[in-house]
Every structure is written in C-alpha cells, then in structure tokens.
Amino acid sequence: MNTVIHAAVRRDIARLGHALDALPVGSRERAAELDTAWRHLDGQLYHHHHGEETIFWPALRELGADESLVGDLGGEHERMAEAMTRTRVAMAAMAADPSEERIAEAKAACADLSDVIETHFTHEERDLEPMMATSVGTPQWKKAQVDIRKTQSLPEAGNYLTWLLDDADPDARAFVTHEIPKPVVFILTHLFGRSYNRTAAAWR
C-alpha cells in the first residue's frame, strides 16, 4: 500500500507542476482550482506521514527496525513538512493574485517539494519497504493496520480510496482490491468519493 500511496503523490505533484506551467497569468478561476487540488494533496501527504510517524514506524521499531534509518527518514519528514509549508504559502498567494511573479513562486515551491518528496520516497522504498514486506503477518503490523483505519471516517476513507485509484495502473488497482474487498471499495468510492471527484476536476 505504501507503494500505491507514493504513486498517487507522485502523480499529483507532477500534475500540479504541469498545470502551473500552463496557468495563464491573471486566471483567478484556474488558480483557485489548482489551489484546491493542492490542498487536497497537502492533506493526503500530512495524513500519510503522520500515520507513519505515530503508527507504522513505532510498530517497525518493535520489530527491530534500524533506529538510525528511522531517524534519517524522520529528518526527511521534517524537510518535507518545511517544503509543504512553503508550497502552501506560495499556492495561497498565487490563488489570491495569479500574477506572473506569484505563479513563478508557486512553481518554484512545487518543484522544490517534488525534489524533497522524490528523495524521501526513493530512500524509503529502497531501505524500509523490504522490512515492511516481511512484517505484514506480524501482530504488530496487523494492529498498525487496524489503528490506521480508525484515523479516517467513512467519507474520508471513500475520498482517500478514490484518490488512490485515480488513474492508477492495473497493478495498483489489483493490490487495493486484494487488500480491501471489491464491494467495499465500490461502496466507499461511489458513495463517499464525490468530494474527490470535484477536486480532481482541476486535472481534467
């Protein structure tokens, strides 16, 4: 699931960069759409990383994860949080005033965030995911999965799954429906995924 989440984040940060490149100077309506889409990605990134820090990484520590590795990844989270804050400020300013200067600032912040995200994701996928893959059957990991599900309401879960599956490749879709029964995915995405579909209109 971590790989699927990473793919969704990479997809959206790339979409945002391309959309900012094509944003006409002075287009308040389009700028507002992009800011809304960014705020959705911002929220998903925060939820993902907060869940890692408070639920999954403690479970991995119990299972013997290298403390220096978890510490390094935590430092990357701090740098990502700083880059997210800069992007949040730049996008809000651009939405309020889509001038050439503000658009350029938003593009620069987005590009910096993309670099920080890629560095962290690559590190995590290379050095942490192999241990995660061997931990899925343990009591600690099963408890972590239960705990993370409790952090979202049904509408939030539906929005989250709809976001994950948006333009996902067949392997990602197959994995999600393997982990979560297809009828549950269908109900959550169709009943509670509408808010994401309104947000995703920025990409269509």
MARZA-357862 format. One record per residue (C-alpha): residue number from 1; residue in one letter; x, y, z. Coordinates in nm, 2 decimals. Layout:
// residues N
+-----+------+--------+--------+--------+
: seq : type :      X :      Y :      Z :
+-----+------+--------+--------+--------+
: NUM :    A :      X :      Y :      Z :
...
+-----+------+--------+--------+--------+
END
This chain:
// residues 204
+-----+------+--------+--------+--------+
: seq : type :      X :      Y :      Z :
+-----+------+--------+--------+--------+
:   1 :    M :   0.00 :   0.00 :   0.00 :
:   2 :    N :   0.29 :   0.23 :   0.07 :
:   3 :    T :   0.40 :   0.20 :  -0.30 :
:   4 :    V :   0.04 :   0.27 :  -0.41 :
:   5 :    I :   0.03 :   0.59 :  -0.20 :
:   6 :    H :   0.37 :   0.70 :  -0.33 :
:   7 :    A :   0.25 :   0.66 :  -0.68 :
:   8 :    A :  -0.06 :   0.88 :  -0.61 :
:   9 :    V :   0.15 :   1.15 :  -0.46 :
:  10 :    R :   0.40 :   1.14 :  -0.74 :
:  11 :    R :   0.11 :   1.16 :  -0.99 :
:  12 :    D :  -0.04 :   1.47 :  -0.82 :
:  13 :    I :   0.28 :   1.66 :  -0.77 :
:  14 :    A :   0.36 :   1.61 :  -1.14 :
:  15 :    R :   0.01 :   1.72 :  -1.24 :
:  16 :    L :   0.04 :   2.03 :  -1.03 :
:  17 :    G :   0.38 :   2.12 :  -1.19 :
:  18 :    H :   0.24 :   2.08 :  -1.54 :
:  19 :    A :  -0.08 :   2.27 :  -1.45 :
:  20 :    L :   0.13 :   2.56 :  -1.31 :
:  21 :    D :   0.34 :   2.57 :  -1.62 :
:  22 :    A :   0.02 :   2.61 :  -1.83 :
:  23 :    L :  -0.16 :   2.86 :  -1.59 :
:  24 :    P :  -0.25 :   3.18 :  -1.77 :
:  25 :    V :  -0.14 :   3.49 :  -1.59 :
:  26 :    G :  -0.44 :   3.66 :  -1.42 :
:  27 :    S :  -0.67 :   3.35 :  -1.44 :
:  28 :    R :  -0.82 :   3.36 :  -1.09 :
:  29 :    E :  -1.07 :   3.08 :  -1.15 :
:  30 :    R :  -0.80 :   2.84 :  -1.27 :
:  31 :    A :  -0.56 :   2.94 :  -0.99 :
:  32 :    A :  -0.83 :   2.87 :  -0.74 :
:  33 :    E :  -0.89 :   2.53 :  -0.89 :
:  34 :    L :  -0.52 :   2.44 :  -0.86 :
:  35 :    D :  -0.50 :   2.57 :  -0.50 :
:  36 :    T :  -0.80 :   2.34 :  -0.41 :
:  37 :    A :  -0.63 :   2.05 :  -0.57 :
:  38 :    W :  -0.31 :   2.13 :  -0.39 :
:  39 :    R :  -0.48 :   2.15 :  -0.06 :
:  40 :    H :  -0.62 :   1.80 :  -0.11 :
:  41 :    L :  -0.27 :   1.67 :  -0.19 :
:  42 :    D :  -0.14 :   1.86 :   0.11 :
:  43 :    G :  -0.39 :   1.68 :   0.34 :
:  44 :    Q :  -0.32 :   1.34 :   0.20 :
:  45 :    L :   0.06 :   1.39 :   0.25 :
:  46 :    Y :   0.01 :   1.50 :   0.60 :
:  47 :    H :  -0.22 :   1.20 :   0.68 :
:  48 :    H :   0.03 :   0.96 :   0.53 :
:  49 :    H :   0.33 :   1.09 :   0.71 :
:  50 :    H :   0.16 :   1.14 :   1.04 :
:  51 :    G :   0.04 :   0.78 :   1.02 :
:  52 :    E :   0.39 :   0.66 :   0.95 :
:  53 :    E :   0.53 :   0.85 :   1.24 :
:  54 :    T :   0.27 :   0.76 :   1.50 :
:  55 :    I :   0.16 :   0.42 :   1.40 :
:  56 :    F :   0.37 :   0.23 :   1.15 :
:  57 :    W :   0.72 :   0.33 :   1.25 :
:  58 :    P :   0.66 :   0.25 :   1.62 :
:  59 :    A :   0.55 :  -0.09 :   1.50 :
:  60 :    L :   0.86 :  -0.14 :   1.29 :
:  61 :    R :   1.07 :  -0.03 :   1.59 :
:  62 :    E :   0.91 :  -0.31 :   1.79 :
:  63 :    L :   1.01 :  -0.55 :   1.51 :
:  64 :    G :   1.37 :  -0.44 :   1.52 :
:  65 :    A :   1.40 :  -0.17 :   1.26 :
:  66 :    D :   1.73 :   0.01 :   1.25 :
:  67 :    E :   1.69 :   0.32 :   1.46 :
:  68 :    S :   1.93 :   0.52 :   1.25 :
:  69 :    L :   1.72 :   0.45 :   0.94 :
:  70 :    V :   1.40 :   0.56 :   1.11 :
:  71 :    G :   1.58 :   0.87 :   1.24 :
:  72 :    D :   1.70 :   0.96 :   0.89 :
:  73 :    L :   1.35 :   0.91 :   0.75 :
:  74 :    G :   1.21 :   1.13 :   1.02 :
:  75 :    G :   1.46 :   1.40 :   0.93 :
:  76 :    E :   1.33 :   1.38 :   0.57 :
:  77 :    H :   0.98 :   1.42 :   0.70 :
:  78 :    E :   1.08 :   1.74 :   0.87 :
:  79 :    R :   1.23 :   1.87 :   0.55 :
:  80 :    M :   0.92 :   1.77 :   0.36 :
:  81 :    A :   0.70 :   1.95 :   0.62 :
:  82 :    E :   0.90 :   2.26 :   0.56 :
:  83 :    A :   0.87 :   2.23 :   0.18 :
:  84 :    M :   0.50 :   2.17 :   0.22 :
:  85 :    T :   0.46 :   2.49 :   0.43 :
:  86 :    R :   0.64 :   2.69 :   0.16 :
:  87 :    T :   0.42 :   2.54 :  -0.11 :
:  88 :    R :   0.11 :   2.61 :   0.10 :
:  89 :    V :   0.20 :   2.97 :   0.13 :
:  90 :    A :   0.30 :   3.01 :  -0.23 :
:  91 :    M :  -0.01 :   2.84 :  -0.36 :
:  92 :    A :  -0.24 :   3.06 :  -0.14 :
:  93 :    A :  -0.06 :   3.37 :  -0.26 :
:  94 :    M :  -0.09 :   3.26 :  -0.62 :
:  95 :    A :  -0.46 :   3.19 :  -0.58 :
:  96 :    A :  -0.52 :   3.54 :  -0.44 :
:  97 :    D :  -0.31 :   3.71 :  -0.71 :
:  98 :    P :  -0.22 :   3.49 :  -1.01 :
:  99 :    S :   0.04 :   3.74 :  -1.13 :
: 100 :    E :   0.35 :   3.63 :  -1.32 :
: 101 :    E :   0.56 :   3.67 :  -1.00 :
: 102 :    R :   0.32 :   3.47 :  -0.78 :
: 103 :    I :   0.29 :   3.19 :  -1.04 :
: 104 :    A :   0.67 :   3.17 :  -1.06 :
: 105 :    E :   0.69 :   3.15 :  -0.68 :
: 106 :    A :   0.44 :   2.87 :  -0.67 :
: 107 :    K :   0.62 :   2.68 :  -0.95 :
: 108 :    A :   0.95 :   2.71 :  -0.76 :
: 109 :    A :   0.79 :   2.58 :  -0.44 :
: 110 :    C :   0.62 :   2.29 :  -0.61 :
: 111 :    A :   0.95 :   2.19 :  -0.79 :
: 112 :    D :   1.14 :   2.20 :  -0.46 :
: 113 :    L :   0.87 :   1.99 :  -0.29 :
: 114 :    S :   0.88 :   1.74 :  -0.57 :
: 115 :    D :   1.26 :   1.70 :  -0.53 :
: 116 :    V :   1.22 :   1.66 :  -0.15 :
: 117 :    I :   0.94 :   1.40 :  -0.19 :
: 118 :    E :   1.13 :   1.20 :  -0.45 :
: 119 :    T :   1.44 :   1.19 :  -0.23 :
: 120 :    H :   1.24 :   1.06 :   0.06 :
: 121 :    F :   1.03 :   0.81 :  -0.13 :
: 122 :    T :   1.33 :   0.66 :  -0.30 :
: 123 :    H :   1.51 :   0.62 :   0.03 :
: 124 :    E :   1.20 :   0.47 :   0.20 :
: 125 :    E :   1.13 :   0.23 :  -0.09 :
: 126 :    R :   1.50 :   0.11 :  -0.10 :
: 127 :    D :   1.57 :   0.07 :   0.27 :
: 128 :    L :   1.25 :   0.04 :   0.46 :
: 129 :    E :   1.00 :  -0.13 :   0.24 :
: 130 :    P :   1.19 :  -0.47 :   0.23 :
: 131 :    M :   1.14 :  -0.49 :   0.61 :
: 132 :    M :   0.78 :  -0.37 :   0.58 :
: 133 :    A :   0.72 :  -0.66 :   0.33 :
: 134 :    T :   0.84 :  -0.91 :   0.59 :
: 135 :    S :   0.63 :  -0.76 :   0.87 :
: 136 :    V :   0.28 :  -0.78 :   0.72 :
: 137 :    G :   0.19 :  -1.10 :   0.91 :
: 138 :    T :   0.31 :  -1.00 :   1.25 :
: 139 :    P :   0.08 :  -0.89 :   1.53 :
: 140 :    Q :   0.24 :  -0.55 :   1.55 :
: 141 :    W :   0.17 :  -0.48 :   1.18 :
: 142 :    K :  -0.18 :  -0.61 :   1.19 :
: 143 :    K :  -0.25 :  -0.38 :   1.49 :
: 144 :    A :  -0.10 :  -0.09 :   1.30 :
: 145 :    Q :  -0.33 :  -0.16 :   1.00 :
: 146 :    V :  -0.63 :  -0.16 :   1.23 :
: 147 :    D :  -0.51 :   0.16 :   1.40 :
: 148 :    I :  -0.46 :   0.35 :   1.08 :
: 149 :    R :  -0.81 :   0.26 :   0.96 :
: 150 :    K :  -0.95 :   0.42 :   1.27 :
: 151 :    T :  -0.80 :   0.75 :   1.18 :
: 152 :    Q :  -1.05 :   0.81 :   0.89 :
: 153 :    S :  -1.43 :   0.84 :   0.89 :
: 154 :    L :  -1.62 :   0.66 :   0.61 :
: 155 :    P :  -1.64 :   0.98 :   0.40 :
: 156 :    E :  -1.26 :   1.03 :   0.44 :
: 157 :    A :  -1.19 :   0.67 :   0.36 :
: 158 :    G :  -1.40 :   0.69 :   0.04 :
: 159 :    N :  -1.23 :   1.01 :  -0.06 :
: 160 :    Y :  -0.89 :   0.85 :   0.01 :
: 161 :    L :  -0.96 :   0.54 :  -0.19 :
: 162 :    T :  -1.10 :   0.74 :  -0.49 :
: 163 :    W :  -0.78 :   0.95 :  -0.48 :
: 164 :    L :  -0.56 :   0.64 :  -0.47 :
: 165 :    L :  -0.73 :   0.48 :  -0.77 :
: 166 :    D :  -0.75 :   0.79 :  -0.99 :
: 167 :    D :  -0.55 :   0.69 :  -1.30 :
: 168 :    A :  -0.38 :   0.41 :  -1.11 :
: 169 :    D :  -0.21 :   0.14 :  -1.30 :
: 170 :    P :  -0.36 :  -0.21 :  -1.31 :
: 171 :    D :  -0.11 :  -0.35 :  -1.05 :
: 172 :    A :  -0.21 :  -0.08 :  -0.80 :
: 173 :    R :  -0.58 :  -0.13 :  -0.86 :
: 174 :    A :  -0.54 :  -0.51 :  -0.82 :
: 175 :    F :  -0.34 :  -0.46 :  -0.49 :
: 176 :    V :  -0.60 :  -0.22 :  -0.34 :
: 177 :    T :  -0.89 :  -0.46 :  -0.42 :
: 178 :    H :  -0.69 :  -0.75 :  -0.29 :
: 179 :    E :  -0.64 :  -0.57 :   0.04 :
: 180 :    I :  -0.99 :  -0.43 :   0.06 :
: 181 :    P :  -1.29 :  -0.63 :  -0.07 :
: 182 :    K :  -1.41 :  -0.51 :  -0.41 :
: 183 :    P :  -1.77 :  -0.44 :  -0.28 :
: 184 :    V :  -1.63 :  -0.23 :   0.00 :
: 185 :    V :  -1.41 :  -0.03 :  -0.24 :
: 186 :    F :  -1.71 :   0.02 :  -0.47 :
: 187 :    I :  -1.94 :   0.14 :  -0.20 :
: 188 :    L :  -1.69 :   0.37 :  -0.04 :
: 189 :    T :  -1.57 :   0.53 :  -0.37 :
: 190 :    H :  -1.92 :   0.57 :  -0.51 :
: 191 :    L :  -2.09 :   0.70 :  -0.20 :
: 192 :    F :  -1.81 :   0.90 :  -0.05 :
: 193 :    G :  -1.57 :   0.97 :  -0.34 :
: 194 :    R :  -1.77 :   1.26 :  -0.48 :
: 195 :    S :  -1.57 :   1.53 :  -0.30 :
: 196 :    Y :  -1.25 :   1.40 :  -0.45 :
: 197 :    N :  -1.41 :   1.39 :  -0.80 :
: 198 :    R :  -1.49 :   1.76 :  -0.76 :
: 199 :    T :  -1.13 :   1.83 :  -0.65 :
: 200 :    A :  -0.99 :   1.62 :  -0.94 :
: 201 :    A :  -1.18 :   1.83 :  -1.19 :
: 202 :    A :  -0.87 :   2.05 :  -1.18 :
: 203 :    W :  -0.68 :   1.78 :  -1.37 :
: 204 :    R :  -0.94 :   1.71 :  -1.63 :
+-----+------+--------+--------+--------+
END
